[in-house]
């Protein structure tokens, strides 16, 4: 049984369509109603199915309520039922995709290259920079550690005099003091989070073994807090993904290509992301950047 934490349903359906598999696209529940002396409601389920797959079972319900309560209850019931069934169809589509990829030997286990579909199982590490930015509001967490006001004063003084040669000695003293402060580490980490959230907005970074995936929030199945605590467990996560590129150098040192304007426009965002990730040891030489299809635990 899979506990899915991320699923790109559009990519799953796109791959299935290219593999010519039977696919349940959608179940639409329509609710028509008219109101007079007596309220009448009709319901219909429309199944769009290709291939031999089908949806077993139907949902029937009935109850006596007042007019307003019945309308609200049935509308809520229909919406929740539709969402539940669509989720089940998405999960089923993922199983079809995995089985097809395995049977056609399209999943690579070793010697990955760009464009390969890979299935990797290992320890999961997740980075949510938006959450980190909000959690590291220094004014809010002042109660956690002592000496925040002292750090604040030293930081303000340092920022004021750091470029003035007359205060070189004092600048060095402040720099040494700040480098040993936990508050300064918090500030640097928050600055990184703010910057990286601009490079990859509305996304988590999730790493499994040597594969790093940029995962848009819209396809996440669990909330940020649950994902954070899942990292503390002993279960191994499985990442199904398409390889986008390989990290040749942890922190780039050669920037001559950026001297040409068209190359700068193309490469600057990727280079900056590589520098940030490499500087904080989030990627290593030989790691892969992948486009995630699904991430899940399987028991």
N, C-alpha and C positions, 0 to 999 in steps of 0.2 A: 504494500500500500504506500502511495506517495503522499507526502506532506509538501505541497507546492508552495514555495515562497515567492516565486517570480515566474510569470508566463506571458510571453509575447504572442498573443492570440493571432494577431495579423500575420506575423511571420510564420507561425505554425500552419495557418490556412494557406498561405502563399506556397510554402514548400509542399504541402499535401496536394495542392492543385497541380503543381509541376510534376509530381510523382504519379498523377492520374489515379489517385485513390478515391474510393467512395468517401464522401465527407458530408456530415450533417452541418449545414451552414448556420441555421437559426431556427428557433421556434418562436412564432409570433402569437401572442395571445391578444385578441381584440375584444374589447368590451363595448357593446352598444347598448344604449339605454334611452327610454322615453318616459316622461313623467306626466301623469294625468291624475284621475281619481285612483288609478292603480298603476304601480310601477312595474314595468316589464324589463327584464334583463336577458340578453342573449350572449352566449359565449361561443367562441370557435377557436380551435387550435389548428394552425396551418403549419404543416411540416414541409420544409424544403430539404429534400434528400436526394443525393445522387449516389450511385453505387448500390450496395446491398444493405447498408447500415440502416437502422431504424431506432425509434424511441419506444421502449417497452413501457406499457402502463399509461394510464391517464389519471387526472386529478379531478375528483368530483366533490362538491361540498354543498351544504344547504343548511339554512338556519332561519329563524324568525326574529327580526329586529324591527325597530321603528325605521321609518324611511331614511332619515339622516344617518342613523347608526349603520344600517345595512349598506348604504352606498359607500360610506367611508371604509367599512370593514372589507367589503368585496373588492374595492379598488386597491386597498393595501395588500390584500391576499393575492390578487392577481399580479401585482408588481413583484412581490416577494417570490411568488412561484415562478414567474418568468426568469427572475435573476438566478434562482436556484437551478432551474433546468439548463439555462445557458451556461452556467458554471460547470455543470456536469458534462455538457456537450464539449466544452473546451478541454476538460480533463481527458475525455474519451478521445478527442482528436489528437492530443499529445501522445497517448498510448499507441494510436494507429501510426503516427509519424515515427516514433521510436522503433516500433516493430518493423516498419517498412525499411527504414534506414539500415537496421541490422541485417534484415534478410537480403537486401541488395548490396550489402557490404560497403556502404557509403560513409561509415563512421571510421575515422582514423584513430588509432591507438598510439602511434609513435610517428616520429619524423613529420611533424605537422608543417604545413606551408600555408601561405595566404589562400583563403577560399575553402580550406578543408573544414568539414564538419567534425567536431570532436565531442567526446563524452568523457568528462574527467571527474573522478571522485576523490575527495580529500577534505582537509580541514577548511572551513569557511571563515573568511575574514571580511567584514563589511565596514565601509566608511561612509557615513552620512555627514557631509560637510555643512549642510544647512542646520542640522541638529546640533552639530558641534559648535557652530557659530553662536547659536542661541544659548547653548548651555554654558559657554565661556564668557558670558557678559560679566566683566570683572566687578562692576558695581553690585551686581546681584549676588555673586558668590563671595563677597568680602568676608562673610562670617566663617568661611571654611578654614582659612589660614590667617595667622597673625601678620602684622607689619604691612598691611595693604597701603595704608596712608603714607608710610615711609617710602614704599616703592613708588607710589604715585608722585611724590615730591621729587624723588631722585630722577624718575623718568622725565618729568617736565623740565628739570634743570638740564639734564643731558641733551634733550632735544633742542634746548635753547642755545647751548654753547658748543655743541659738538663740531661745528664748522668754523669755530673761531680759534686761530692758532694761539692767541693769548692765553687761552684756558686749556692748553694741551694737557697739563698735569692733572687738573681737576677732571677733565674729560676721561682720562685713563682710569682714575679712581672710580668714577661713576660707572664706567663700562665694566670694570671688574666686579663691582658690587651688584650690578644688574644681572650679570651673567650667572651669578650664583643664586639668583632669586627665582623661586618657583613661580612667582607672579609674572616674571618676565617670560618664562616658558609658556604660561597660559596665554599671555598677550600675543606671542609669536604664533602660537597654534591657532588662535582666533583669527589673526591676520591672514594666515594661510587658508583657513576655512572660508573666509569671505572671498578671497581671491579665487580659490578653486571652484567655489559655487558659481562664479562668473564664467569660468572655463567650461564647466559641465553642469549647467543649471538644471534644477528639478530632477536630479539623478543621484542614486547611490553608486558607490564603487564596491563591487564584490569580487574577491579574489579566491579562487580555488586552485591550490597547488601553484602552477606557473602561469595560470591564465587570469587576466584581469578584465572584468566586464563592467561596462558603463550601463547601468540599469535605470531607465526612466521610471519615475515614481508611478506612472499611470498603469504599469503592468505588475506592480507589487501586490502580493496576496496578503501580506501581513503588515502591521504598522511598525514604525521605527523602533519603538521600545521592545517589542517582541523580537525583532531581528537582532537587536543589541544583545539580549540575554541568550539567544540561541547560540551565539559565538562561544559561550562559556561551557556548553555541553560537550559531550564526547562523540556525538554522532558525526558521520561523514556526509557531506553534501555532494550532490551530483550536478554538474554543470553541462548542459547541452548547448553548444554554441558554434558559431562560424568564425574561423580565424580571420582577423582583419589585418594584423601586421605583427612583426616581431621586433622586440626591443633590442637593437644592436648595441646600444651604449646606455648605461644606467643614467649618467648625466652627460649630455652632449658637450663636447669641447671645441668642435669645429663649426664655425658659423659663417664661413665664406660664402655659402650659397645664399645667405640672407642679404648679401650686398645687392642683389638684383631685385628690383621692385616686385616683379611678378612672382618670384620665389618667396619673397618675404610675405606676401599676401597669402600664399598657399601654405607655408611652413611655420610661420610664427606661432599660431595657436597650438599646434602639435608640439613644437619645440618647447614652449613655455610649460605645457602640461608635463612633458617628459622631465624637465628640470625640477619641477615641483615634486613629482612623484619619486624621482630618483634621489633627490636631496633628503627626503624623509624615509628612504629605504622601503617605499611601497612597491617598487619594481626593481628587478635585477636584470643584468645582461642575460639575454636569451628568453626572457618572459614573453608572453603573447598577449596582445590586446585582442579581445574577441567581442563579437556581437552576440549577446545571450539570446537563446531561444527559450530555455527553461532552466530554473534552478530549484532543486527539491531534495528533501530527505526521503529515503526509501527504507522501510523496515520490513 
